[in-house]
Amino acid sequence: MASSSTSSPPSLLIIGTGGTIAGVAPSAGSTAGYQAGALPIGQILDSVPGLSGLVPEGRLATEQVFSIPSEQMSGAHWLQLAGRLRTWLSGDEAPDAIVITHGTDTLEETAFFLSLVLPATRPALLTGAMRPASALSADGPGNLYDACRFALAARQAGIGGVFVSFGGRVLRADAVYKQHANRTDAFAQRFGQPVAWLEADRPCWQPALAAGGLQGQFATLGLEDTAATAEGDAASMTLPPVGIVPQHVDADPAMVAWLRSRGCQGLVLAGTGVGTMPVPMRAALAQARQAGCLVVRASRVPEGYVGRNTEARPEDGDDALDFIAAGWLDARKARILLQLCLAAKMGNAREIQALFERCSP
């Protein structure tokens, strides 16, 4: 991908979706009890005075796609957001770089979804905050400023794709996860190294690290074809349903049949250890697979790898049961990838397994 032309200054698009970075608390000294998504994107930008030094006047565009706390995020919101971003990227005046403000609760999921469905022609960085915009100690302005300069530097380096910018680092969309519920350094990677960081206040990208994963794998997938739009409105849009089955002591295998009764076309086990499960749960998942439901084994453990055929008995292995091993992806990311595989009419477990294996350090 060619870098930005030197004949014109860089252009930047900032998309607002709500979250704590747009939150307002009852007082400036409070970081709790706030209303997330209360401020529009334009008002958030007013708190980032250095932004004008990054993007000249007339080269900054903004759009408020929606404004919600990110725990309210749905597949319909994803499709709406991806549709708007595809429109921006396909236009004659496509921005050089994109920054998306987002709540932290589901930021890692949105980032991975967008990394799969957007063309990797431009850098698009998601960022957010752990403290509301009204707080004296608000971390949003710094995170937003960093995301903008990281995004513009990526474009200059010829790097495209979706990433997460938080706490002075840029993290891979397939590896990032929220590691802490309270601290401002809330995000880390399950595997691999950050793809960019600040050195002496200068963004430093590692192109080889940024090139990993499945960036743009489903960029040509017609998202309108994935939506069940009987009424034709955005609220009715959805992705193929995939459920997560949590494994724990005394986990009820009847959960599998219940999820199937709710229409799930795929199931992801959030298993113990390396995706392990007791005999009754394996039997329930095997029955679901025999009925045509795709099954992925993932782990509930924050870090690590789920390999294929880890059971002692061959008849319990993935080859025998036609299961998919999640590899380095956690259960939430595995669910998203399986949803898009189903949307793309992929039904062969071995073909899908090959995609999972590309998400690696």
N, C-alpha and C positions, 0 to 999 in steps of 0.2 A: 504494500500500500504506500502510495506517495505521501509525503508530508505536506503540510500546508504551504500554499504558495507564498513566496516572499513579497509578492506584489501587493498583497492586501493583508490587513491585520487579522488575527484569528477571531473567529466567532464562537460564542458559547451559548448553549441552551441550558437553562436551569428549570427543571420540572419539580413542582411541589405536589406531595401526596399526603401531607399531614405529619402526624407523629409528635414525639416530645420536642423535637427541634422547633416545632411551631406551637408549643404548649405555653399556657399561661396559668400561673399559680396565684393564690389569693394575695400573696405578698412577695416582695423581692427576696426576702430571706428564706422562702420556702422552696423546697424541691420535691414536695409531695402534695397530693390532693389537687393536682393541676388538670386542666382541660387540654388534652392533646389535640393538635390540629386546629387550634383556635385562630392562628395568625395566617394570613395569606402569604404567598411566597415573596411578593413585593415588599412587605413589611419586614420579613426575615432578612432580606438583602440589605435593608437599611442599617442592620447591626453589623455589617461586614464592610467597614470603611475602606479597606485596602483593595476591594474588588475592582474599583475603577482603574487601579494601576495594572491590573491583569488584562482587562478587556476594554478597548477604547469605546467611547460613546457611539451608540448605534450598532455595536457588534454583539450586544447581549440581548437575548430573547428569554422570556419566561412564560410558563404556562402552569396553571393550577388544574391538574387533571381531576383530582378529588382531594378531600381533606378529612382524613379519618385517623383514629388511633390504629396502629398497625395490627393489633390483635383482631380487628374487624376485617382484615384483608380476606378477600375471597378470590376464587378462580375468575369470577366475573370482573373484578377489579384488575386482575393480571391481564386479562384479554383486552380490556379497555386501555390500560397503560401501554401494552405492547403495540396495540393498534395505532395509538397516537405517535409513539416513537418511530414505528415503521413509516408513518406518513412523513414525519420530519426528515428521516434519513433518506427517503426516496425522492425528495423534492429537489428542485434546481438549486435552492439555497440551503442545502443541508449544512447544519452547524459543524464546525471543526471538532467540537467536543461537547459532551453532555454530562450534566450533574443532576442527580435525582435525590431530593430530600425525602426521607422515609423514616417511619418509626422503627425502633430497634427490635421490637418483639418478633417480627417476622421478616426483618430486612434480609437475612441470609437466604430465605426461601425465595423471595422476590428476585434477589440478585441472580440466583441460579436459574430460575425460570427465564429471566430476560437474557441471560448469557446463552441460552439454548435457542431462543426464538428470534433474536435480533442478528442482523448481519454484522460481522466483526469488521466493519469498514471504518468505524469511528470509536474512540474510547467513550464509554459511558460508566460513570462512577456513582455508586449509591453512597450516601452518607446520612448521618443522623446525630442524635444527641442523647445523653443520659440524664440531662438536667433541662428543665423547661427554659424557653427563651426569656422568660421574665426573671429568672434567678440571677442573683449577683454573680454566682459562679458558673453561669451558663457556658457549656462547652460547645454549643452548636455553632457559633460564629467562627471559631477556630477550625472546627471540622469542615465547615462549608468552604472556608477560604482555602484550606489545604486541598480539598477535593477539586476545587476549580484549578488550582495551579498544577496538581497532579494530572488532571485531565488534559490541560493544554500542553503540558510537557510530553504526555504520551502521544498526542497527535504529532508533535514535532519530531518524535522518535519513530513515527510510523507504526505505532502500536494501536490496535483496535480491540474491541471486545468489552465485556462487562466485568467490573471489579467493585470491591468495597473499599472505600477510603474512611479510615477511622483512627483517631489517635496518632496521626502522623505516619501511618503506614497504609499501604495498599495491599489488599488480600484477594486471593483467588476466589471466584464465585462458587466453585465446586468444593472448596476446602474450608471456607469461612464458617464460623459458628459463634454464637453468643456464649461466652464462657463465664460471664459474671452478671448477676441481676442488678448490681448496684454501682460498681466502679465505672469510672469514665473510660478506662481501657477495657471495654467490655468484650471486644472481639479478638479472636485468635484463629489459627488455621488447624484443622485436624491433621493435615499432612503438608509436607513441603515448606518452602520458605516464602515470606512476603515477596511480592513482585516489585515493590517500590518502597522507598523510604526517603526521609530527609537527611541530607548531609550538608552541614553548614548552611542550613536554611534553603537548600537547593534540592528539588525533586530528582531522585536517582532511580530510574527504571532499569529493570533487568529483562531485556526482550526475550531471552531464552526461557525464563520462568513464566513470563506473561503469555507465551504461546501454547501452554499446556491446556489439557482438558478438551471440552466439546464445544468451544465457542462457535456459535452460529450453526450448530448441527441441524436445527429445524428452522432455519431462517426462511426457507421457501415454503414451509408448511402453511397452508391457508387457514389462518386462525378463525376465519368466519365459518370454515367447515367443521371446526371442533365445537362450535357453540350450538347448544340445543335452544334455538331461538323461535319457539312456537309463536310468541308474540312479537318477535323481532326487536325487543328492547334489550339494552345492555344488562339489565338486572337478571335476565333469564339465561345469560351466557354461562357456559360451564365447560369444564374439561372432563374427559372420561373419568369416572369415579374409581379411585384407588384408596383402599383403607390401610391403616397401620394397625397391626396386631401387637400389643405390648406383652412381652414375656416377663413374668415375675413369679415368685413363689405362689402356688395355687392359682395361676392364671387359668381362666376358664376357656377351653378350646371351643366352646359353643359360640364364642365371639366370631369365629371364622364363618360359621353358618349364618350368623346374624348379619355380618357385613355383606355376605353374598346375597342375602334376602333384600338388602338395601340397594342392590344393583351394582356392587363393586365388580369391576372387570379385572382387577388386579389387587393383590394383597402384599404388603411388606411386613415381614416379621421384624420387630425391634427386639431381637433375641439377646440372651445373656451371652457374655464372653464373645466368642467368634461366631455369633449367630446361632447359638445352640438353643435347643428346646427339648422338653420332655416328650415321651412317646405319644401321649394323647394329642398334644399339639401338632406333632409331625403327622400323625394319622389324619387329623382334620385338614391340614394344609395339603397333604397328598391327595385327599379326596377332592378338594377344591381344584387342584391342578388337573386332575382327571376329568373334571367337569368343564375344563376350558379356561379356568381362571389362572392368570399368570401369577407366579409366586416368587418373591425376592427375599432372600435371607440377609438381614442387616444386623447391626449390633446396637444395643442401648449404651454401650461404653463410649465416652466422649472422643477417644482417639484409638486408632488401630485399624486393622485390615481384616476383612472377612473373605477368606479364600474358598475355593470350591472343594467339595468332597473332603471335608474335615472329619467326618464320622468314621469310626473304626470299622463298621460293617458296610460293605459296598452297597447293599440294598437300601441303606439309609442316606446315601450320598446324593449330591445334586444331579449327577448323571442319571442315576436310576429314577429319581423322582421328577426330573426335568425342572428343577428349581434354578433360579438365577442367584448368584452370589453378588452382594453389593460392592465387594471390593473395599475401596477407601471411602465410599459415600455413606453418610449416616442415613437413618431411616427416612427422615424428611426429604433429603435430597433424592434418595432412591425412589420415593413416591412420585416426585415431580418428573424425573426422567422416565419412569414407567408410564405416567400419564401421557407424556408426549409421544412415546413409542406407540401407545394404543391409538392416539389421535392420528398418527401416521400409518395406521393399519399394519403395524408390525406385530405379528403373533408368534414368531419363532423365538423360543427362549434362547437358543444359541446365538442367534443374530443380535438379540438384545444384550446378551452377556458381553459381546464384543464391545458394545458401547460403554458399558459399565467399566470395563477394563482400561478404557482410555482416560478415565479420571484417576490419575495417579501422580505421585511426586515427580 
